């Protein structure tokens, strides 16, 4: 009889892990840091984005950096955006 309960117990264990994993705390939103991310992304897009050079990978890196910021990983996103600006010789504003 106990062997019949194994699938139910396994399912319950997976369900608990999904619920607990979904409740993981996110870093608090920071409007100031998000504003800086958007500002740096906008600068890069305006001055560093080259629509004719499609295969540099910079556009993907910039968009991933912006997504990092949206997910609360501000340090990673800001660092990448600053690197992209510096690589394109665009002055990084103080902040």
URSUL-V87641 format. One line per field, one symbol per residue. psi: psi as a letter, one per 20 degrees, with the letter a starting at -180 (. if undefined). Layout:
psi = ???
This chain:
psi = hhhhighggggggggghggghijqpqqqpohghhgggggggggghghipohhnikhihgghghhghhgghjjmggggggghhgggghjkpppqq.
